[in-house]
């Protein structure tokens, strides 16, 4: 069956010549981009259609209106190129074009135009049901059915040929729908497998990390009892810090496990860190290095994402100073807010090591990514005289919550 569905393109609203030119230019740009994205297979198929139409125009003596057939063949090739992106429009151009040509030949009193290259409408029908479902698929099928009805009414080929041609078109559409259904089912299976992997990861994370962190917390609590009875203030402060950090780690790990188990659920236990929580990171006494926190300027009404980023960057910077800054005695944290930005500086007085000691690790990479996602900048490196500094600037008004 060499005919298919038609597509008429509506005229743009006439807001003036310039508006019309702009609409045509935009449509042409979109069409060129779609053609560039079309796959190698589609371009080969379109070239085959063009070659077939050209041969028919040159070699067939019984072909009605060869120039019109050549132009319509170009339209079929174009529909082939855009069949993945615009499948409804593609079947509209192909089937509708064949229907209009049959009506035109009857009105003109000439024989119907029978293009052998019209077999490509089957590929377009398959693409319609393969790429679209729901309303788009229904619209496309209605157009196909209407065009077939017009073609049969204008040039009735006989009952057997009509049934055979309609069955071929219907079978092609059914194959496209079956392939789409299989692809969707496979995607759902993959997603369920990923969900099971996330759940297994959450379980393993909980079983391993929670066990060790809980053991640390228990030992810290036991050490607190002994330290208090022995009147050792330095040991008491260190053990209190260990106990507090272990409890905080457990809470945050449970929040992460909840998110891993159910990606669509926002865990209620997830702690939201704020600028005010920076005071908890300050330490005094015998714990080395000593951490001082200073807050300046306007730090109110900040987006939660900015406050959380400032806290996490500060926390990671202090952790890095404790791990890597040799002979460090203090870590100074300074946060300054103004009308547009929040500026964070974390500086320690540790001894400078060799260049190998300052290679970026995952902690620095994570801090940079966190700040960059919020539209800010982060720099880190050794100070001219001694120590290491981390500086971050985050815009206060453009961060997502």
C-alpha positions in Angstrom: 0.0 0.0 0.0 1.8 3.1 -1.2 -0.1 5.9 0.5 -0.2 7.4 3.9 -1.2 10.2 6.1 -1.3 13.9 5.4 -0.1 16.9 7.2 -1.0 20.5 6.6 1.0 23.1 8.3 -0.8 26.0 9.9 0.0 29.6 9.0 1.7 31.7 11.6 -0.2 34.5 13.3 0.3 37.6 11.2 1.8 40.1 13.5 3.7 41.8 10.7 6.3 40.8 8.1 9.1 40.8 10.6 7.2 38.3 12.9 6.6 36.0 10.0 10.3 36.1 9.0 11.3 35.4 12.6 9.0 32.4 12.8 10.2 31.0 9.5 13.8 31.5 10.5 13.3 29.7 13.9 11.5 26.9 12.2 14.3 26.5 9.6 16.9 26.5 12.4 15.1 23.9 14.3 14.7 21.7 11.2 18.5 22.0 10.4 19.3 21.0 14.0 17.0 18.0 13.8 18.6 16.9 10.5 22.1 17.2 12.0 21.0 15.0 14.9 19.4 12.3 12.7 21.3 9.0 12.8 23.4 7.5 10.1 20.7 4.9 9.4 18.1 7.6 8.9 20.3 9.5 6.5 20.9 6.4 4.5 17.2 5.6 4.4 16.4 9.1 3.2 19.1 8.8 0.5 17.5 5.6 -0.6 14.1 7.2 -0.9 15.5 10.1 -2.9 17.4 7.7 -5.2 14.2 5.6 -5.7 12.1 8.6 -6.5 14.7 9.9 -8.9 14.9 6.6 -10.8 11.1 6.5 -11.0 10.9 10.0 -12.4 13.6 9.3 -15.0 12.7 5.7 -16.0 8.9 5.4 -15.6 6.7 6.4 -18.5 3.5 5.8 -16.6 4.3 8.2 -13.7 1.8 11.0 -13.5 3.2 14.5 -12.9 6.9 13.7 -12.5 7.9 17.2 -11.2 5.3 16.9 -8.4 6.5 13.3 -7.7 10.0 14.6 -7.3 9.0 17.3 -4.9 6.9 14.9 -2.9 9.8 12.4 -2.8 11.9 15.1 -1.2 9.1 15.5 1.4 9.2 11.8 2.1 12.9 11.9 2.6 12.6 14.8 5.0 9.9 13.0 6.9 12.3 10.0 7.2 15.0 12.3 8.7 12.7 13.7 11.4 10.8 10.5 12.1 12.4 10.0 15.5 12.0 13.6 16.8 8.6 14.4 15.1 7.0 11.1 14.3 3.4 12.5 14.2 4.4 15.2 11.7 6.3 12.6 9.7 3.3 10.3 9.2 1.2 13.4 8.6 3.4 14.5 5.7 3.7 11.1 4.2 0.1 9.7 4.5 -1.5 13.1 4.1 0.6 13.8 1.0 -0.5 10.6 -0.7 -4.2 11.2 0.1 -4.0 14.8 -1.3 -2.3 13.6 -4.4 -4.9 10.9 -5.0 -7.7 13.5 -4.6 -5.8 15.9 -6.9 -5.4 13.3 -9.7 -9.1 12.4 -9.5 -10.1 16.1 -9.8 -7.7 16.5 -12.7 -9.1 13.4 -14.4 -5.7 11.6 -14.6 -4.5 8.3 -13.3 -3.5 8.1 -9.6 0.1 8.7 -8.7 1.6 5.3 -7.7 5.1 5.8 -6.2 6.9 2.6 -5.5 9.1 4.5 -3.0 6.0 5.0 -0.9 6.9 1.8 1.1 8.7 4.2 3.5 5.4 5.0 5.1 5.6 1.7 6.8 8.8 2.8 8.5 7.2 6.0 9.6 4.2 4.1 11.0 6.6 1.9 13.0 8.4 5.0 14.3 5.2 6.6 15.4 4.2 3.8 17.8 7.9 3.2 18.7 8.5 6.8 19.8 5.1 8.0 21.0 2.3 6.8 23.2 -0.9 8.2 24.6 -2.4 11.3 22.9 0.4 11.6 20.2 0.0 8.0 19.2 -3.8 8.4 19.0 -3.5 11.5 16.9 -1.1 9.8 14.5 -3.2 6.7 14.1 -6.3 8.9 13.4 -4.4 10.7 10.7 -3.2 7.4 9.2 -6.7 5.9 9.3 -8.2 9.0 7.8 -5.7 9.1 5.0 -6.1 5.4 4.2 -9.9 5.8 4.1 -9.5 8.7 1.6 -7.1 6.8 -0.6 -9.4 3.7 -0.7 -12.5 5.9 -1.4 -10.7 7.7 -4.2 -9.0 4.8 -5.8 -10.5 1.5 -4.6 -8.1 -1.3 -5.4 -10.4 -4.2 -4.5 -11.4 -5.9 -1.3 -8.5 -8.3 -1.1 -5.9 -5.6 -1.7 -7.6 -3.2 0.7 -7.6 -5.8 3.5 -4.0 -6.7 2.8 -2.7 -3.2 2.7 -4.6 -2.2 5.9 -3.3 -5.3 7.6 0.3 -4.5 6.7 0.0 -1.0 8.1 -1.7 -2.3 11.3 0.9 -5.0 11.7 3.7 -2.4 11.4 2.1 -0.2 14.0 1.6 -3.2 16.3 5.3 -4.1 16.0 6.3 -0.5 16.9 4.1 -0.6 19.9 5.5 -4.0 21.0 9.1 -2.7 20.7 8.2 0.4 22.8 6.5 -1.8 25.4 9.5 -4.0 25.6 11.9 -1.1 26.0 9.7 0.4 28.8 9.5 -2.9 30.6 13.3 -3.3 30.4 13.8 0.2 31.7 11.5 -0.6 34.6 13.5 -3.8 35.3 16.7 -1.9 35.3 15.3 0.7 37.7 14.1 -2.0 40.1 17.5 -3.6 40.0 19.1 -0.2 40.8 16.7 0.2 43.7 17.7 -3.2 45.0 21.3 -2.2 44.7 20.7 1.0 46.6 18.9 -0.9 49.3 21.7 -3.4 49.6 24.3 -0.6 49.7 22.4 1.1 52.4 22.2 -2.1 54.4 25.9 -2.8 54.1 26.8 0.8 54.9 24.7 0.6 58.0 26.0 -2.8 59.1 29.7 -1.8 58.7 30.0 1.9 59.6 27.3 1.9 62.3 29.0 -1.0 64.1 32.4 0.7 64.2 31.0 4.2 65.1 28.8 2.7 67.8 31.8 0.9 69.3 33.7 4.3 69.3 30.8 6.0 71.1 30.6 3.2 73.7 34.4 3.4 74.4 34.2 7.2 74.6 31.4 7.0 77.2 33.3 4.4 79.2 36.4 6.6 79.0 34.4 9.6 80.2 33.5 7.8 83.4 37.1 7.0 84.1 38.4 10.4 83.2 35.9 12.2 85.4 36.8 10.0 88.3 40.5 10.6 87.8 40.1 14.4 87.5 41.8 14.7 84.0 40.2 17.7 82.3 42.1 17.3 79.1 41.1 13.7 78.7 37.5 14.5 79.6 37.3 17.2 76.9 38.8 14.9 74.2 36.4 12.1 75.1 33.4 14.4 75.1 34.4 15.6 71.6 34.7 11.9 70.4 31.3 11.1 71.9 29.7 14.1 70.4 31.1 13.5 66.9 30.3 9.8 67.0 26.6 10.6 67.8 26.5 13.2 65.1 28.1 10.8 62.6 25.5 8.1 63.4 22.6 10.6 62.9 23.9 11.8 59.6 24.7 8.2 58.4 21.1 7.2 59.3 19.8 10.1 57.2 22.0 9.0 54.3 20.9 5.4 54.6 17.2 6.6 54.5 17.9 8.5 51.3 19.6 5.4 49.7 16.7 3.2 50.6 14.1 5.6 49.2 15.5 8.2 46.8 12.1 9.9 46.6 11.8 10.4 50.3 13.4 13.4 52.1 14.7 12.0 55.4 13.2 13.8 58.3 16.2 13.0 60.5 18.6 14.8 58.1 20.3 17.6 60.1 20.3 20.9 58.3 23.4 22.8 59.3 23.3 26.5 59.7 25.7 29.4 60.3 24.9 29.3 64.0 26.2 25.7 64.2 29.7 26.9 63.4 30.1 27.9 67.1 30.0 24.1 68.0 33.2 23.6 65.9 35.1 26.0 68.2 37.4 24.5 70.8 39.4 25.8 73.7 41.7 24.3 76.3 44.3 21.6 75.7 42.8 20.2 72.5 45.2 21.0 69.6 44.8 22.7 67.3 42.6 25.2 69.0 39.7 26.3 66.7 38.4 29.9 66.8 35.2 31.0 65.0 34.4 34.6 64.2 31.3 35.8 62.4 30.9 39.3 60.8 28.4 41.2 58.8 25.0 40.3 57.6 24.5 36.5 58.0 20.7 36.4 58.3 18.1 35.2 55.8 20.6 33.1 53.9 19.4 30.2 51.7 19.7 26.9 53.6 21.9 25.5 50.8 24.4 28.4 51.4 24.4 27.9 55.2 24.9 24.1 54.8 27.8 24.6 52.3 29.5 27.1 54.6 29.2 24.7 57.5 30.4 21.6 55.5 33.4 23.4 54.0 34.4 24.7 57.4 34.1 21.3 58.9 36.1 19.6 56.2 38.8 22.3 56.4 39.2 21.9 60.1 39.4 18.1 59.7 42.1 18.5 57.1 44.0 20.9 59.3 43.9 18.3 62.2 45.1 15.5 59.9 47.7 17.2 57.7 48.9 20.5 59.3 52.1 19.7 61.1 52.7 21.4 64.4 49.5 23.5 64.0 48.4 25.2 67.2 45.3 27.0 66.0 42.7 27.1 63.2 41.0 30.4 62.6 37.5 30.4 61.0 36.1 33.7 59.7 32.8 34.2 58.0 31.7 37.5 56.6 28.4 38.4 55.0 27.4 41.4 52.9 24.6 42.3 50.6 25.7 39.9 47.8 28.1 37.3 49.1 29.2 35.2 52.0 33.0 34.9 52.4 34.6 32.1 54.3 38.2 31.8 55.3 39.7 28.9 57.2 43.4 29.3 58.1 45.8 27.2 60.2 49.4 27.9 61.4 50.8 24.5 60.6 54.2 24.0 59.0 54.4 23.9 55.3 55.3 20.5 53.9 56.7 19.4 50.6 54.5 20.0 47.5 53.5 16.3 47.6 51.9 17.0 51.0 49.5 19.5 49.4 48.1 17.4 46.5 44.3 17.9 46.2 42.4 15.0 47.8 38.8 13.9 47.7 38.0 16.3 50.5 39.2 19.4 48.6 37.5 18.1 45.4 34.2 17.7 47.3 34.4 21.1 48.8 35.1 22.7 45.4 32.2 20.8 43.8 29.8 21.8 46.6 30.7 25.5 46.3 30.7 25.5 42.5 27.2 24.0 42.3 26.0 27.1 44.3 27.6 29.5 41.9 30.6 30.2 44.1 34.4 29.9 44.0 36.8 28.1 46.3 40.6 28.4 46.5 43.0 26.5 48.8 46.8 26.6 49.2 49.7 27.4 51.4 50.1 30.8 52.9 53.3 32.8 52.0 54.9 32.5 55.5 53.3 29.5 57.3 50.1 27.5 57.3 47.3 26.7 54.9 44.2 28.6 53.9 40.9 27.7 52.4 38.8 30.6 51.0 35.3 30.3 49.6 32.9 32.9 48.2 29.2 32.0 47.8 26.5 34.3 46.4 23.7 34.7 48.9 20.9 35.2 46.6 21.2 32.7 43.7 21.6 29.4 45.6 18.8 26.8 45.4 17.2 25.8 48.7 
